[in-house]
Amino acid sequence: MSIKVAVIQATPVFFDREKTLQKLESLVAEQAGQGVRLVVFPESFIPGYPRGFTFGATIGRRTDTGRDLYKTYWQQSMEAGGEDLARLEKIAGRYGVWLVVGITERDPVNGSLYCTSVYVSPSEGLLGKHRKIKPTGVERLVWAEGGADSLKAFMTEIGTLGGLICWENYMPLARMAMYRQGVEIYIAPTADSRPTWTATMQHIACEGRCYVLGCNQFFRVEDYPAAYREGIADSTEDIICRGGSVIVSPQGEILAGPLWDQEGVLVADLDLDEVIKSKLDFDVIGHYTRDDLFQLTITTPS
């Protein structure tokens, strides 16, 4: 079975949920018209990854200005339910595509924010979501940690979809939690635009014997509204996120990308038979395991 997929390296309309959703739909419509069946968007595409922001926080001190900025970020974030999710479900259904979208998720019960990937089917709507289990560095200031229930893969008619977000992909046990669910199309939205990220994507493809779709934003200082530019930590360079999106085969071969220093779309046809063929000599959850020596236990709430 061959599946045409698209990795979207785009710039969100920063801190504007509605306009970013409009841009997302336009991009999905364009790719659906080309026969794409799975469309992937970057980490925190809605409402934008807050690169360089301090939210007025240092050790032992927070500012009222920082709290006001956090309030704006919170208000423009999405709930993984309600009207915002319904919009994504309608887009998926209207264009007949599966969507994986990086959002900053606002929890309506506890009020916390999470870095989340939502998986949406054109026929079933929301399949589920993955919340980042360990926000990286200062991300922990604004994003809470996801739990074990977030380590999910989703069986669909286009293959088993799953993955991790950004530096979760450097957590070996988290990767193994995805592999052992038989993930065939491993989705890795990120904000890491270093050249070394490409090697990480290739390693995961070889290790998991799966296709890997690495997806990042392209972002310049000028893409921030003027009100947000002052004091941005990365503003010494015009381009503050170069992108580097890439699509990799189960043998670690680059099929498309990496794409640098521009918005764009990577497209590839994924033959799922290649996943099976690649397991002849290595299968991390099959004949190459040593369950008599190693065990992975995932702690879930009682």
C-alpha positions in Angstrom: 0.0 0.0 0.0 1.4 3.4 -1.0 0.4 6.5 0.9 1.1 10.1 -0.3 2.0 12.3 2.6 2.9 16.0 3.1 5.0 17.6 5.7 4.1 21.3 6.0 7.0 23.6 6.9 5.0 26.8 7.4 5.0 30.0 9.4 1.9 30.3 11.7 0.1 33.6 12.1 1.7 34.1 15.5 -0.5 34.2 18.6 -3.6 34.3 16.3 -5.5 31.0 16.5 -8.2 31.9 14.0 -5.9 33.2 11.2 -3.6 30.2 11.7 -6.5 27.8 11.4 -7.5 29.6 8.2 -3.9 29.2 6.8 -3.9 25.6 7.9 -7.1 24.9 5.9 -5.7 26.6 2.8 -2.6 24.4 3.0 -4.6 21.3 3.5 -6.9 22.1 0.6 -3.9 22.6 -1.7 -2.3 19.2 -0.7 -5.6 17.3 -0.8 -5.9 18.5 -4.4 -2.6 16.8 -5.2 -3.8 13.4 -3.8 -2.1 13.7 -0.4 -3.8 11.5 2.3 -1.8 12.5 5.4 -0.8 16.1 6.3 1.5 16.9 9.2 2.0 20.3 10.8 4.9 21.4 13.2 5.1 21.6 17.0 2.8 24.2 18.5 1.8 25.4 15.0 -1.3 26.8 16.7 -0.8 29.5 18.1 3.0 29.4 17.3 6.0 28.2 19.2 7.0 31.0 21.6 10.8 31.0 20.7 12.8 33.5 22.7 10.1 34.5 25.1 10.9 34.7 28.8 7.3 35.5 30.0 9.0 37.9 32.4 10.3 35.0 34.5 13.7 34.5 36.2 14.5 32.4 39.2 12.6 33.8 42.2 10.9 36.5 40.2 7.9 37.0 37.7 6.6 40.3 36.3 3.1 41.5 35.6 4.0 42.1 32.0 5.1 38.5 31.7 1.8 37.3 33.2 -0.1 39.4 30.7 1.8 37.9 27.8 1.1 34.4 29.2 -2.6 35.3 29.4 -2.5 36.2 25.7 -0.7 32.9 24.9 -3.3 31.0 27.0 -6.2 32.6 25.3 -4.9 31.9 21.8 -4.1 28.3 22.6 -6.6 25.5 21.6 -8.7 23.0 23.5 -8.5 19.5 22.2 -12.3 19.5 22.1 -15.0 22.0 21.5 -15.2 24.3 18.6 -11.5 24.5 17.8 -11.2 20.7 17.5 -14.5 20.6 15.5 -12.8 22.9 13.0 -10.0 20.5 12.5 -12.4 17.6 12.2 -14.4 19.4 9.5 -11.2 20.3 7.6 -10.1 16.6 7.7 -13.5 15.4 6.6 -14.0 18.1 3.9 -10.7 17.3 2.2 -10.6 13.6 3.0 -7.2 13.7 4.7 -5.7 12.5 8.0 -4.2 15.4 10.0 -1.5 15.6 12.6 -1.3 19.1 14.0 1.0 20.5 16.7 -0.9 22.7 19.1 -0.5 24.4 22.5 -3.4 22.8 24.2 -5.4 24.5 26.9 -6.9 22.1 29.4 -10.4 23.3 30.3 -10.3 21.5 33.7 -7.0 22.3 35.3 -6.2 25.4 33.2 -2.7 24.2 32.3 -1.1 24.3 28.9 0.4 21.3 27.1 2.5 20.9 24.0 0.2 18.4 22.1 -0.1 16.6 18.8 -3.7 15.9 17.8 -4.4 13.0 15.4 -7.6 13.6 13.3 -9.3 11.1 10.9 -11.4 12.3 7.9 -14.1 9.8 8.9 -13.8 9.4 12.7 -12.7 12.8 13.8 -10.3 12.9 16.7 -8.4 9.7 17.1 -6.5 10.9 20.1 -3.7 13.1 21.2 -0.1 13.0 22.4 1.0 15.4 25.1 4.7 16.1 25.4 5.8 14.1 28.5 8.9 16.3 29.1 8.9 19.9 27.9 12.5 20.9 27.1 14.4 23.4 29.2 12.5 26.7 29.8 9.4 25.3 28.0 8.6 23.9 31.4 7.7 27.4 32.5 4.5 27.3 30.3 3.9 23.7 29.4 2.9 21.0 31.8 3.9 17.3 31.5 1.8 14.7 29.7 1.2 11.3 31.3 1.6 7.7 30.2 -1.9 7.7 28.6 -0.3 10.0 26.0 2.1 7.4 24.7 -0.3 6.2 22.0 -0.2 5.0 18.4 -3.3 4.9 16.2 -4.1 2.1 13.8 -5.7 3.5 10.6 -6.4 2.4 7.1 -3.3 4.3 6.0 -1.0 2.6 8.6 -0.2 2.9 12.3 0.5 6.5 13.2 2.3 7.7 16.2 5.4 9.6 17.4 7.0 12.0 19.8 7.5 15.7 20.0 10.9 17.4 19.6 13.4 16.3 22.3 11.2 13.5 23.6 12.8 11.8 20.6 16.0 11.7 22.6 14.3 9.6 25.3 15.1 6.0 24.4 12.3 4.5 26.6 9.7 6.9 25.1 10.8 5.8 21.6 10.5 2.2 22.7 7.0 2.8 24.0 6.0 3.9 20.4 7.9 1.1 18.6 6.2 -1.6 20.6 2.8 -0.4 19.4 3.9 -1.2 15.8 4.2 2.4 14.6 4.7 2.4 10.8 4.6 6.2 10.2 6.4 7.9 13.0 5.6 11.6 13.3 8.2 14.0 14.9 7.1 17.6 15.0 9.8 19.8 16.4 11.3 23.3 17.0 14.9 22.0 16.7 16.4 23.5 13.6 19.9 22.3 14.0 21.5 20.3 11.2 22.0 17.5 13.7 18.2 16.9 13.8 18.4 15.2 10.4 20.7 12.5 11.9 18.2 12.0 14.7 15.4 11.4 12.3 17.5 8.9 10.3 18.5 7.1 13.5 14.8 6.7 14.6 13.9 5.4 11.1 16.7 2.8 11.3 16.0 1.9 14.9 12.2 1.7 14.6 12.1 0.4 11.0 9.4 2.9 10.2 8.9 6.0 8.1 9.8 9.2 9.9 8.2 12.5 9.2 10.1 15.3 10.8 8.3 18.6 10.7 9.4 22.1 11.8 8.3 25.7 11.4 10.1 28.4 9.4 10.2 31.6 11.4 11.7 35.0 11.1 11.8 37.9 13.6 9.6 39.9 11.3 6.9 37.2 11.6 6.3 38.2 15.2 3.8 41.1 15.4 5.7 44.3 16.3 4.3 44.3 19.9 6.1 41.0 20.6 9.5 41.7 19.0 11.2 43.7 21.7 13.2 41.6 24.1 13.0 38.4 22.0 16.1 36.4 23.0 16.9 35.2 19.5 16.3 38.5 17.7 20.0 39.0 16.7 19.3 36.9 13.6 16.6 37.5 11.1 15.8 33.8 10.7 15.2 32.4 14.1 14.0 28.9 13.0 15.5 27.6 9.8 13.2 24.6 9.5 14.9 21.4 8.5 11.8 19.3 7.9 12.6 15.9 6.4 11.0 12.5 5.4 13.0 9.4 6.0 12.5 5.7 4.9 12.6 2.7 7.2 16.2 2.1 6.0 17.3 5.6 7.0 17.4 7.0 3.5 16.2 10.6 3.0 13.2 10.7 0.7 12.6 14.5 0.9 14.4 17.4 2.4 15.8 18.6 4.6 14.2 21.9 3.8 16.0 25.0 5.0 15.4 28.7 5.3 11.9 28.9 3.7 8.3 27.9 3.9 7.5 24.9 1.8 6.0 21.4 1.6 7.7 18.0 1.5 5.8 15.3 -0.3 6.6 11.6 -0.6 4.9 8.3 -1.4 5.3 5.8 1.4 5.1 2.1 0.5 4.2 0.3 3.7 5.6 -2.9 2.3 9.0 -1.3 2.9 8.4 -1.4 6.6 8.0 -5.2 6.5 11.0 -5.7 4.2 13.2 -3.6 6.4 12.6 -6.0 9.3 14.4 -8.9 7.7 17.6 -8.0 9.4 16.4 -5.9 12.4 13.2 -5.6 14.3 13.3 -3.7 17.6 10.1 -5.3 18.9 10.5 -8.7 17.3 13.4 -11.0 16.5 16.0 -8.5 17.6 14.7 -8.1 21.1 15.9 -9.8 24.3 12.9 -9.9 26.5 14.7 -12.3 28.8 17.1 -9.5 29.6 15.2 -6.2 29.2 11.7 -5.1 30.2 10.0 -1.8 29.6 7.3 -0.9 32.2 5.2 2.2 31.7 3.6 3.5 34.9 -0.1 4.4 34.5 -2.4 6.0 37.1 -4.1 3.4 39.2 
